Amino acid sequence: MNVLIVHAHPESQSFTAALRDQAVSTLRAQGHQVQVSDLYAMSWNPLASAADFCERENPDYLVYALEQRLGAKKHSLAADIQQELDKLLWADLLILNFPLYWFSAPAILKGWIDRVLVSGVCYGGKRFYDQGGLAGKRALVTVTLGGREHMFGEGAIHGPLEDMLRPILRGTLAYVGMQVLPPFVAWHVPYISQEARQALLDSYHERLQSLSDDLPLQFPKLAQFDDRLYPL
């Protein structure tokens, strides 16, 4: 299996980085091929702009998704985008590894999503959900946060964590056709003991060893809707 880990944390000694390293060692020990895109170390540019295209269909007015389609066809995407897109297409499993910031992903990761999930390749027209351009691939979100588990859920102070991850789990990964595995969550990590951190790493190791047993989350299928996308 080919695995791409997209890692988004500014501190190389963080627990999020330790989870990345655990994933690399566990998966490689199983014989899998692993590539890592460390966005901060790469100084990844998160800004989608006209500079992302070496050639433009309309040089006077930027419609980003349309220019992505042309760029993909003519191989005129910016070099950094093409490099990441090639990794994504190579991968059978995508792992997004990041801390929760303001009930969301870090801006640098959002920028990777904006620029690399290219229209015309990953999605477009009615190529979404089970018909998405990345159908057949799997995705795992690995997230760290400072809150305690009891703070999240129905009736809890912050509400369900699933609501915060919905834009990534459903609106991004499932939308482009991936089978989305249940996320791995490391709770309260800035405040726990080293022993508790090691227990989380051990739990992650076990999870990664049995990914083939994971049942993906359920999302809509196009066959459940008519041509105008009304439910049948």
FISESE-902636 format. One record per residue (C-alpha): y, x, z; residue number from 1. Coordinates in nm, 4 decimals, always signed. Example, Ala and Ser with C-alpha at 12.3 -4.5 7.8 and 13.67 -1.06 7.14 Angstrom:
+----------+----------+----------+-----+
:       c2 :       c1 :       c3 :   n :
+----------+----------+----------+-----+
:  -0.4500 :  +1.2300 :  +0.7800 :   1 :
:  -0.1060 :  +1.3670 :  +0.7140 :   2 :
+----------+----------+----------+-----+
***
This chain:
+----------+----------+----------+-----+
:       c2 :       c1 :       c3 :   n :
+----------+----------+----------+-----+
:  +0.0000 :  +0.0000 :  +0.0000 :   1 :
:  +0.3518 :  +0.1158 :  -0.0794 :   2 :
:  +0.6029 :  +0.0579 :  +0.2003 :   3 :
:  +0.9826 :  +0.0800 :  +0.1921 :   4 :
:  +1.1610 :  +0.0934 :  +0.5287 :   5 :
:  +1.5333 :  +0.0200 :  +0.5142 :   6 :
:  +1.6777 :  +0.1513 :  +0.8395 :   7 :
:  +2.0268 :  +0.0612 :  +0.9592 :   8 :
:  +2.1387 :  +0.2273 :  +1.2836 :   9 :
:  +2.4135 :  +0.4884 :  +1.3252 :  10 :
:  +2.2397 :  +0.6824 :  +1.6077 :  11 :
:  +1.9480 :  +0.9043 :  +1.5135 :  12 :
:  +1.8173 :  +0.9028 :  +1.8726 :  13 :
:  +1.8277 :  +0.5243 :  +1.9104 :  14 :
:  +1.5294 :  +0.3088 :  +1.9984 :  15 :
:  +1.5706 :  +0.1465 :  +1.6579 :  16 :
:  +1.5135 :  +0.4923 :  +1.5078 :  17 :
:  +1.2072 :  +0.5321 :  +1.7310 :  18 :
:  +1.0687 :  +0.2091 :  +1.5849 :  19 :
:  +1.1312 :  +0.3453 :  +1.2354 :  20 :
:  +0.9448 :  +0.6646 :  +1.3213 :  21 :
:  +0.6603 :  +0.4646 :  +1.4751 :  22 :
:  +0.6295 :  +0.2634 :  +1.1555 :  23 :
:  +0.6257 :  +0.5761 :  +0.9399 :  24 :
:  +0.3575 :  +0.7498 :  +1.1465 :  25 :
:  +0.1396 :  +0.4404 :  +1.1915 :  26 :
:  +0.1470 :  +0.3363 :  +0.8276 :  27 :
:  +0.0943 :  +0.6870 :  +0.6911 :  28 :
:  -0.1994 :  +0.7343 :  +0.9270 :  29 :
:  -0.3540 :  +0.4285 :  +0.7613 :  30 :
:  -0.3194 :  +0.5939 :  +0.4227 :  31 :
:  -0.0160 :  +0.3989 :  +0.3035 :  32 :
:  +0.2688 :  +0.5520 :  +0.1034 :  33 :
:  +0.6025 :  +0.5208 :  +0.2880 :  34 :
:  +0.9608 :  +0.5742 :  +0.1780 :  35 :
:  +1.2611 :  +0.5403 :  +0.4112 :  36 :
:  +1.6158 :  +0.4498 :  +0.3169 :  37 :
:  +1.8257 :  +0.5540 :  +0.6183 :  38 :
:  +2.1491 :  +0.3812 :  +0.5251 :  39 :
:  +2.3830 :  +0.5608 :  +0.7647 :  40 :
:  +2.2326 :  +0.9015 :  +0.6883 :  41 :
:  +2.2720 :  +0.8228 :  +0.3167 :  42 :
:  +2.6359 :  +0.7158 :  +0.3693 :  43 :
:  +2.5368 :  +0.4018 :  +0.1840 :  44 :
:  +2.8300 :  +0.2213 :  +0.0242 :  45 :
:  +2.8080 :  -0.1458 :  +0.1319 :  46 :
:  +3.0892 :  -0.2707 :  -0.0925 :  47 :
:  +2.9899 :  -0.4727 :  -0.3976 :  48 :
:  +3.2542 :  -0.4021 :  -0.6611 :  49 :
:  +3.3250 :  -0.3403 :  -1.0279 :  50 :
:  +3.2349 :  +0.0254 :  -0.9689 :  51 :
:  +2.8693 :  -0.0821 :  -0.9464 :  52 :
:  +2.8498 :  -0.1081 :  -1.3256 :  53 :
:  +2.8764 :  +0.1692 :  -1.5825 :  54 :
:  +2.9239 :  -0.0961 :  -1.8498 :  55 :
:  +3.0766 :  -0.4417 :  -1.8165 :  56 :
:  +3.0171 :  -0.7608 :  -2.0123 :  57 :
:  +3.3612 :  -0.8874 :  -1.9116 :  58 :
:  +3.5977 :  -0.6042 :  -1.8171 :  59 :
:  +3.8775 :  -0.8479 :  -1.7362 :  60 :
:  +3.7088 :  -1.0712 :  -1.4779 :  61 :
:  +3.4269 :  -0.9716 :  -1.2450 :  62 :
:  +3.1423 :  -1.2180 :  -1.2002 :  63 :
:  +2.9201 :  -0.9911 :  -0.9944 :  64 :
:  +2.5820 :  -1.1630 :  -1.0428 :  65 :
:  +2.6302 :  -1.1879 :  -1.4191 :  66 :
:  +2.7219 :  -0.8207 :  -1.4426 :  67 :
:  +2.4116 :  -0.7392 :  -1.2371 :  68 :
:  +2.1959 :  -0.9115 :  -1.4976 :  69 :
:  +2.3550 :  -0.7130 :  -1.7794 :  70 :
:  +2.3358 :  -0.3920 :  -1.5795 :  71 :
:  +1.9666 :  -0.4410 :  -1.5126 :  72 :
:  +1.8939 :  -0.5073 :  -1.8811 :  73 :
:  +2.0988 :  -0.2151 :  -2.0105 :  74 :
:  +2.0147 :  +0.0250 :  -1.7270 :  75 :
:  +2.3840 :  +0.0551 :  -1.6518 :  76 :
:  +2.3787 :  -0.0112 :  -1.2782 :  77 :
:  +2.5379 :  +0.2504 :  -1.0545 :  78 :
:  +2.2958 :  +0.5316 :  -0.9716 :  79 :
:  +2.2731 :  +0.4519 :  -0.6000 :  80 :
:  +2.1822 :  +0.0888 :  -0.6716 :  81 :
:  +1.9228 :  +0.1803 :  -0.9333 :  82 :
:  +1.7610 :  +0.4293 :  -0.6970 :  83 :
:  +1.7210 :  +0.1666 :  -0.4242 :  84 :
:  +1.6093 :  -0.1009 :  -0.6692 :  85 :
:  +1.3387 :  +0.1330 :  -0.7984 :  86 :
:  +1.2144 :  +0.1833 :  -0.4412 :  87 :
:  +1.2150 :  -0.1918 :  -0.3812 :  88 :
:  +1.0173 :  -0.2648 :  -0.6974 :  89 :
:  +0.7712 :  +0.0120 :  -0.6051 :  90 :
:  +0.7095 :  -0.1344 :  -0.2592 :  91 :
:  +0.4384 :  -0.3832 :  -0.1666 :  92 :
:  +0.5922 :  -0.4227 :  +0.1804 :  93 :
:  +0.9600 :  -0.4084 :  +0.2747 :  94 :
:  +1.0545 :  -0.3455 :  +0.6382 :  95 :
:  +1.4140 :  -0.4097 :  +0.7432 :  96 :
:  +1.4739 :  -0.2175 :  +1.0663 :  97 :
:  +1.8031 :  -0.2858 :  +1.2467 :  98 :
:  +1.9837 :  -0.3881 :  +1.5662 :  99 :
:  +2.1279 :  -0.7369 :  +1.5970 : 100 :
:  +2.5088 :  -0.7251 :  +1.5669 : 101 :
:  +2.7054 :  -1.0417 :  +1.6419 : 102 :
:  +2.4040 :  -1.2667 :  +1.5761 : 103 :
:  +2.3528 :  -1.0943 :  +1.2407 : 104 :
:  +2.2610 :  -0.7713 :  +1.0638 : 105 :
:  +2.4869 :  -0.4641 :  +1.0523 : 106 :
:  +2.7385 :  -0.4712 :  +0.7677 : 107 :
:  +2.5808 :  -0.1681 :  +0.6020 : 108 :
:  +2.2493 :  -0.3534 :  +0.5695 : 109 :
:  +2.4215 :  -0.6647 :  +0.4370 : 110 :
:  +2.5814 :  -0.4394 :  +0.1775 : 111 :
:  +2.2409 :  -0.3029 :  +0.0779 : 112 :
:  +2.1204 :  -0.6598 :  +0.0277 : 113 :
:  +2.4307 :  -0.7567 :  -0.1708 : 114 :
:  +2.4054 :  -0.4618 :  -0.4080 : 115 :
:  +2.0294 :  -0.4008 :  -0.4420 : 116 :
:  +1.8852 :  -0.7529 :  -0.4708 : 117 :
:  +1.9968 :  -0.7661 :  -0.8303 : 118 :
:  +2.0346 :  -1.0934 :  -1.0159 : 119 :
:  +1.8057 :  -1.1099 :  -1.3151 : 120 :
:  +1.5464 :  -0.8964 :  -1.1374 : 121 :
:  +1.5079 :  -1.0306 :  -0.7841 : 122 :
:  +1.6280 :  -1.3848 :  -0.8513 : 123 :
:  +1.8141 :  -1.5943 :  -1.1057 : 124 :
:  +1.8081 :  -1.9467 :  -1.2448 : 125 :
:  +1.5164 :  -2.1196 :  -1.0759 : 126 :
:  +1.3488 :  -1.7925 :  -0.9879 : 127 :
:  +1.3627 :  -1.8345 :  -0.6128 : 128 :
:  +1.1335 :  -1.8981 :  -0.3153 : 129 :
:  +0.7736 :  -1.8878 :  -0.4386 : 130 :
:  +0.8989 :  -1.8293 :  -0.7953 : 131 :
:  +1.1358 :  -1.5479 :  -0.6984 : 132 :
:  +1.1454 :  -1.2165 :  -0.8768 : 133 :
:  +0.9816 :  -1.0342 :  -0.5853 : 134 :
:  +0.6894 :  -1.2769 :  -0.5468 : 135 :
:  +0.3737 :  -1.0999 :  -0.4348 : 136 :
:  +0.5549 :  -0.8623 :  -0.2027 : 137 :
:  +0.5712 :  -0.8975 :  +0.1744 : 138 :
:  +0.8589 :  -0.8395 :  +0.4145 : 139 :
:  +0.8866 :  -0.7669 :  +0.7863 : 140 :
:  +1.2058 :  -0.7752 :  +0.9922 : 141 :
:  +1.2033 :  -0.5414 :  +1.2926 : 142 :
:  +1.5017 :  -0.6073 :  +1.5164 : 143 :
:  +1.6356 :  -0.4691 :  +1.8440 : 144 :
:  +1.8863 :  -0.6387 :  +2.0704 : 145 :
:  +2.0406 :  -0.6162 :  +2.4145 : 146 :
:  +1.9680 :  -0.9705 :  +2.5297 : 147 :
:  +1.6716 :  -1.0785 :  +2.7371 : 148 :
:  +1.4089 :  -1.3028 :  +2.5805 : 149 :
:  +1.4909 :  -1.5994 :  +2.8063 : 150 :
:  +1.8455 :  -1.6049 :  +2.6641 : 151 :
:  +1.7139 :  -1.7178 :  +2.3243 : 152 :
:  +1.5416 :  -2.0429 :  +2.2325 : 153 :
:  +1.6036 :  -2.4153 :  +2.2325 : 154 :
:  +1.8334 :  -2.4948 :  +2.5244 : 155 :
:  +1.8937 :  -2.1264 :  +2.6028 : 156 :
:  +2.2410 :  -1.9768 :  +2.6306 : 157 :
:  +2.2364 :  -1.8208 :  +2.2817 : 158 :
:  +2.0093 :  -2.0682 :  +2.1013 : 159 :
:  +1.7045 :  -1.9708 :  +1.8935 : 160 :
:  +1.6843 :  -1.6179 :  +1.7558 : 161 :
:  +1.5315 :  -1.7748 :  +1.4433 : 162 :
:  +1.8680 :  -1.9396 :  +1.3727 : 163 :
:  +2.0386 :  -1.6004 :  +1.3719 : 164 :
:  +1.7746 :  -1.4455 :  +1.1477 : 165 :
:  +1.7626 :  -1.7421 :  +0.9076 : 166 :
:  +2.0058 :  -1.5897 :  +0.6529 : 167 :
:  +1.7736 :  -1.2890 :  +0.6217 : 168 :
:  +1.4313 :  -1.4482 :  +0.6660 : 169 :
:  +1.4927 :  -1.7538 :  +0.4481 : 170 :
:  +1.8172 :  -1.7011 :  +0.2583 : 171 :
:  +1.7295 :  -1.3483 :  +0.1480 : 172 :
:  +1.3670 :  -1.2401 :  +0.1769 : 173 :
:  +1.1991 :  -1.5751 :  +0.1146 : 174 :
:  +1.4593 :  -1.6653 :  -0.1468 : 175 :
:  +1.3643 :  -1.3692 :  -0.3667 : 176 :
:  +0.9978 :  -1.4639 :  -0.3416 : 177 :
:  +0.8627 :  -1.2427 :  -0.0675 : 178 :
:  +0.6046 :  -1.3539 :  +0.1829 : 179 :
:  +0.7962 :  -1.3178 :  +0.5094 : 180 :
:  +0.5967 :  -1.2095 :  +0.8123 : 181 :
:  +0.6979 :  -1.3138 :  +1.1649 : 182 :
:  +0.9622 :  -1.0684 :  +1.2894 : 183 :
:  +0.8971 :  -0.8017 :  +1.5497 : 184 :
:  +1.1577 :  -0.8253 :  +1.8262 : 185 :
:  +1.2379 :  -0.5579 :  +2.0857 : 186 :
:  +1.4297 :  -0.7289 :  +2.3663 : 187 :
:  +1.6903 :  -0.5823 :  +2.6043 : 188 :
:  +1.6298 :  -0.2257 :  +2.4851 : 189 :
:  +1.9535 :  -0.0589 :  +2.6083 : 190 :
:  +1.8673 :  -0.1511 :  +2.9657 : 191 :
:  +1.4914 :  -0.1079 :  +3.0090 : 192 :
:  +1.2926 :  +0.1875 :  +3.1405 : 193 :
:  +1.1312 :  +0.4545 :  +2.9291 : 194 :
:  +0.7939 :  +0.3080 :  +3.0261 : 195 :
:  +0.9011 :  -0.0335 :  +2.8956 : 196 :
:  +1.0246 :  +0.1245 :  +2.5745 : 197 :
:  +0.6917 :  +0.2997 :  +2.5276 : 198 :
:  +0.5147 :  -0.0310 :  +2.5793 : 199 :
:  +0.7237 :  -0.1801 :  +2.2989 : 200 :
:  +0.6387 :  +0.1117 :  +2.0714 : 201 :
:  +0.2704 :  +0.0652 :  +2.1524 : 202 :
:  +0.2981 :  -0.3056 :  +2.0747 : 203 :
:  +0.4663 :  -0.2259 :  +1.7428 : 204 :
:  +0.1921 :  +0.0247 :  +1.6609 : 205 :
:  -0.0710 :  -0.2438 :  +1.7184 : 206 :
:  +0.1216 :  -0.4952 :  +1.5103 : 207 :
:  +0.1524 :  -0.2539 :  +1.2186 : 208 :
:  -0.2184 :  -0.1794 :  +1.2292 : 209 :
:  -0.3040 :  -0.5458 :  +1.1789 : 210 :
:  -0.0395 :  -0.6608 :  +0.9295 : 211 :
:  -0.3106 :  -0.7896 :  +0.6980 : 212 :
:  -0.3942 :  -1.0494 :  +0.9630 : 213 :
:  -0.0374 :  -1.1819 :  +0.9837 : 214 :
:  +0.0216 :  -1.5314 :  +0.8509 : 215 :
:  +0.3543 :  -1.5524 :  +0.6656 : 216 :
:  +0.6242 :  -1.7963 :  +0.7671 : 217 :
:  +0.6372 :  -2.1169 :  +0.5629 : 218 :
:  +0.9263 :  -2.1860 :  +0.3248 : 219 :
:  +0.9845 :  -2.4325 :  +0.0378 : 220 :
:  +0.7884 :  -2.4174 :  -0.2859 : 221 :
:  +0.9428 :  -2.5295 :  -0.6131 : 222 :
:  +0.6502 :  -2.7625 :  -0.6804 : 223 :
:  +0.7756 :  -2.9743 :  -0.3904 : 224 :
:  +1.0951 :  -3.0572 :  -0.5867 : 225 :
:  +1.1815 :  -3.2166 :  -0.9192 : 226 :
:  +1.3763 :  -3.0529 :  -1.2031 : 227 :
:  +1.7056 :  -3.1264 :  -1.0296 : 228 :
:  +1.5673 :  -2.9881 :  -0.7018 : 229 :
:  +1.5434 :  -3.3241 :  -0.5280 : 230 :
:  +1.2392 :  -3.3466 :  -0.2965 : 231 :
:  +0.9417 :  -3.5223 :  -0.4545 : 232 :
+----------+----------+----------+-----+
***
